[in-house]
Amino acid sequence: MGLKNSSWFQPPSLLLTGISGLEAVQIWISIPLCVMYLTALLGNCTILFVIKSTSSLHEPQYIFLSMLAATDLGLSLSTLPTVLNVFLLNHREIRFHSCLTQMFFIHTFSCLESAILLAMAFDRFVAIRNPLHYTVVLTPPRIIQTGLTAVVRGVALMVPLPILLKRLPFCKDVILSHCYCYHPDVMKLACGPVRVNMIYGLSLVICSFGIDFMFIVVSYILILKTVLGIASKGGQLKALNTCVSHIFTLFIFYVPLIVLALIHRFGTFTSPLLHVTMANLFLFLTPVLNPLVYSLKNRQIRSAVHILFKGRRNLLK
């Protein structure tokens, strides 16, 4: 029993890892990472400010976009402290409970983003399928209810993750594979039976991301069916053009997520660099690219940004 107690423990802290094999150039890697974080924070804050300040953008499509921007901000802020600590300050240690807290927020915001992408797919479906009833179907109370449901679902699904990890003993190395805390990465350090954790983690992926993705695919099948029913070629292109930004956002969110999930469950012999690359793409790329995509592709957003900042420059003169 004494041996068991001395070898099985809950570690007071864990060690984060940057990019394996590139430790010598970590300080240089921190420069593009800082640029990415700055872009994500400024871009998403700009989207939120522009939508809030422009009355013509107080429509369902842009309200959902503001929810997406707020979620991306939360996701960026969840990883920012540890990522910059590792790459900029070479400070790798994180307290065990702080690690569980960060893990909870990362997974919660990821789940929330998936739900909002589903809501945006439904928004595009209603706008294309039944444009005359667009504002009747997507009323402000329903939009608020959708957002609250997404938050409640995300929190309810992710609360068990840290609780299930806290019940496990840890007797292996306390070195994580990433520069932030990710559930499968923390779980693999445990010595006790992790079957419940694995089953719950897989069920979580299927019941949240899997179901969301399935309904998004169904939405786009119905959208495509509706678009093909439009007589004019110009009308078809105009309808599809309203979905381009959303489709690109879906691609940069779900592709790394699916690859990462497969790697953690079946990729025993894959390169550790592939693990790190997919995880970083999933968490870093989406908050950076989403505001850029919508700002460049959406004419209303571009015009609103131009008008607001032009007006501020005139006030400063």
Beta strands, then each sheet from edge to edge (+ up, - down):
strand 1: 13-15
strand 2: 93-95
sheet 1: 1+ 2-
end
